[in-house]
Amino acid sequence: PSFAKELARRMPTVVTIASHWDKVAQRCQKALQTDTFRSYTSTDVVGVQYGGALKNVIAIAAGMADGLGMGHNARAAIITRGLAEITRLAVRKGANPLTLSGLSGMGDLVLTCTGELSRNRHVGMELGKGRKLPDILAEMKEVAEGVKTAKSARDLSLKTGVELPICQQVYEIAYEGKNAKMAVVDLMTRQPKSELSGV
């Protein structure tokens, strides 16, 4: 979980370095350690990759809730259920579920869903205010990766059979022009389930 601007200002930052080879990760860890930058190592490359990619889609959803003025309860629900979606898909692809409760999962998700510097949250906020995606992207100087990742997440959901309700709604808003308020209604009126049911 890191914003480059804060890192450049030498503000305290903690990240995960992932490699299939622990010795490589440890070398990087040692080379990068400073009094303001700390890293932890992981050999769960798949888990770190999925956490880092899918959190951007969830951040768009969190931004939409903020743009719609839905409050802190809604944001907390999106972050929590978003983490459940990310974990389901990452585990299906071979990740260790504990990775997603760490820095590259929950940590990165919280930062991207709540931070003022988040590009993906910004896109979501503007969508929530009723603006059109092409107009939002046209005025941005940086990339909001979650827009393209929403399509990849939807494709992976169909391919693997792993349900990703929040990612699906972001996809429909971004690629099919669905209304953000309608997406919220669709999420809230899904079939009631146990929280631990896996969906």
KAZI-V163055 format. One record per pair of residues at least 12 apart in sequence whose ideal C-beta (glycine too) atoms are under 10 Angstrom apart, sorted by the first residue. I is the first residue (numbers start at 1). J is the second residue. Records with the same first field share a line. If there is no record, write none. Layout:
I->J / J
This chain:
1->13 / 14 / 15 / 16 / 51 / 52 / 55 / 102 / 103 / 104 / 105 / 106 / 107 / 108 / 109 / 110 / 111 / 112 / 115
2->14 / 15 / 37 / 103 / 107 / 108 / 111
3->111 / 112 / 115 / 116 / 117 / 118 / 119
4->117 / 142
5->117
6->36 / 111 / 115 / 117
7->36 / 37
9->36
10->34 / 35 / 36 / 37
11->36 / 37
12->34 / 35 / 36 / 37 / 38
13->34 / 36 / 37 / 38 / 39
14->36 / 37 / 38 / 39 / 40 / 103 / 107
15->29 / 32 / 37 / 38 / 39 / 40 / 48 / 103 / 104 / 107 / 108
16->29 / 39 / 40 / 41 / 42 / 44 / 47 / 48 / 51 / 52 / 99 / 102 / 103 / 104 / 105 / 107 / 108
17->29 / 31 / 32 / 39 / 40 / 41 / 42 / 48 / 103 / 104
18->40 / 41 / 42 / 43 / 44 / 45 / 46 / 47 / 48 / 49 / 51 / 52 / 99 / 104
19->41 / 42 / 43 / 44 / 45 / 48
20->43 / 44 / 45 / 46
21->43 / 45
22->41 / 42 / 43
23->41
24->41 / 43
25->39 / 40 / 41 / 42 / 43 / 45
26->39 / 41
27->41
28->41
29->41
38->103
39->103
40->102 / 103 / 104
42->96 / 98 / 99 / 102 / 103 / 104
43->96 / 99
44->90 / 94 / 95 / 96 / 97 / 98 / 99 / 100 / 102 / 104 / 105
45->94 / 95 / 99
46->90 / 91 / 93 / 94 / 95 / 96 / 99
47->86 / 87 / 90 / 91 / 93 / 94 / 95 / 96 / 97 / 98 / 99 / 100 / 102 / 104 / 105
48->90 / 95 / 96 / 99 / 100 / 102 / 103 / 104 / 105 / 108
49->90 / 93 / 95 / 99 / 104
50->86 / 87 / 89 / 90 / 91 / 92 / 93 / 94 / 95 / 99 / 100 / 104 / 105 / 153 / 156
51->83 / 86 / 87 / 90 / 95 / 99 / 100 / 101 / 102 / 103 / 104 / 105 / 106 / 107 / 108 / 109
52->86 / 104 / 105 / 108 / 109 / 112 / 145 / 149
53->86 / 89 / 90 / 108 / 145 / 146 / 148 / 149 / 152 / 153
54->82 / 83 / 85 / 86 / 87 / 89 / 90 / 100 / 105 / 108 / 109 / 146 / 149 / 150 / 152 / 153 / 156 / 164 / 166 / 167
55->79 / 82 / 83 / 86 / 100 / 104 / 105 / 106 / 107 / 108 / 109 / 110 / 111 / 112 / 113 / 118 / 120 / 145 / 146 / 149
56->108 / 109 / 112 / 113 / 118 / 119 / 120 / 121 / 123 / 124 / 143 / 144 / 145 / 146 / 147 / 148 / 149 / 150 / 153 / 170
57->82 / 85 / 86 / 112 / 120 / 124 / 145 / 146 / 147 / 148 / 149 / 150 / 151 / 152 / 153 / 154 / 164 / 166 / 167 / 168 / 169 / 170 / 171 / 174
58->78 / 79 / 80 / 81 / 82 / 83 / 85 / 86 / 109 / 112 / 113 / 120 / 121 / 124 / 146 / 149 / 150 / 153 / 164 / 166 / 167 / 170
59->78 / 79 / 82 / 108 / 109 / 110 / 111 / 112 / 113 / 114 / 115 / 118 / 119 / 120 / 121 / 122 / 123 / 124 / 144 / 145 / 146 / 170
60->78 / 112 / 113 / 118 / 119 / 120 / 121 / 122 / 123 / 124 / 125 / 126 / 127 / 128 / 133 / 144 / 145 / 146 / 147 / 149 / 150 / 166 / 167 / 169 / 170 / 171 / 173 / 174
61->74 / 75 / 78 / 79 / 81 / 82 / 85 / 113 / 120 / 121 / 124 / 127 / 128 / 146 / 150 / 165 / 166 / 167 / 169 / 170 / 173 / 180 / 183 / 184 / 187
62->74 / 75 / 76 / 77 / 78 / 79 / 82 / 109 / 110 / 112 / 113 / 114 / 118 / 120 / 121 / 124 / 125 / 128 / 166
63->75 / 78 / 112 / 113 / 114 / 118 / 119 / 120 / 121 / 122 / 123 / 124 / 125 / 126 / 127 / 128 / 129 / 144 / 146 / 170 / 180
64->78 / 121 / 123 / 124 / 125 / 126 / 127 / 128 / 129 / 169 / 170 / 173 / 180 / 181 / 183 / 184
65->77 / 78 / 79 / 113 / 121 / 124 / 125 / 128 / 180 / 184
66->78 / 113 / 114 / 121 / 122 / 124 / 125 / 128 / 129
67->121 / 122 / 123 / 124 / 125 / 126 / 127 / 128 / 129 / 130 / 131 / 180
68->124 / 125 / 127 / 128 / 129 / 130 / 180 / 181 / 183 / 184
69->128 / 129
70->128 / 181 / 184
72->114
74->184 / 187 / 188
75->113 / 114 / 121
76->113 / 114
77->166 / 187 / 188
78->109 / 113 / 124 / 166 / 184 / 187
79->106 / 109 / 110 / 112 / 113 / 114 / 166
80->106 / 109 / 195
81->165 / 166 / 187 / 195 / 199
82->109 / 112 / 113 / 164 / 165 / 166 / 167 / 170
83->100 / 101 / 105 / 106 / 109 / 110 / 113
84->100 / 164 / 165 / 166 / 195 / 196 / 198 / 199
85->153 / 157 / 162 / 163 / 164 / 165 / 166 / 167 / 168 / 199
86->100 / 105 / 106 / 108 / 109 / 153 / 164 / 166 / 167
87->99 / 100 / 101 / 105 / 106 / 198
88->100 / 157 / 160 / 162 / 163 / 164 / 198 / 199
89->153 / 156 / 157 / 160 / 162 / 163 / 164 / 167
90->105 / 162
91->162
92->156 / 160 / 161 / 162
93->156 / 160 / 162
112->145 / 146
117->142
118->144 / 146
119->140 / 141 / 142 / 143 / 144 / 145 / 146 / 147
120->143 / 144 / 145 / 146 / 147 / 149 / 150 / 170
121->144 / 146
122->136 / 140 / 142 / 144
123->136 / 137 / 140 / 144 / 145 / 146 / 147 / 170 / 174
124->136 / 144 / 146 / 170 / 173 / 174 / 180
126->139 / 140
127->170 / 173 / 174 / 179 / 180 / 183
128->173 / 180 / 181 / 183 / 184
129->180
130->179 / 180 / 181
132->177
133->147 / 173 / 174 / 175 / 177
137->174
146->167 / 170 / 174
147->170 / 171 / 174 / 175
148->174
149->167 / 170 / 171
150->164 / 166 / 167 / 168 / 169 / 170 / 171 / 172 / 173 / 174 / 175
151->167 / 170 / 171 / 174 / 175
152->167 / 171
153->166 / 167 / 168 / 170 / 171
154->167 / 168 / 169 / 170 / 171 / 172 / 174 / 175
155->171
157->171
162->198 / 199
163->190 / 198 / 199
164->199
165->183 / 186 / 187 / 190 / 199
166->183 / 187
168->183 / 186 / 187
169->182 / 183 / 184 / 186 / 187
170->183
171->183
172->186
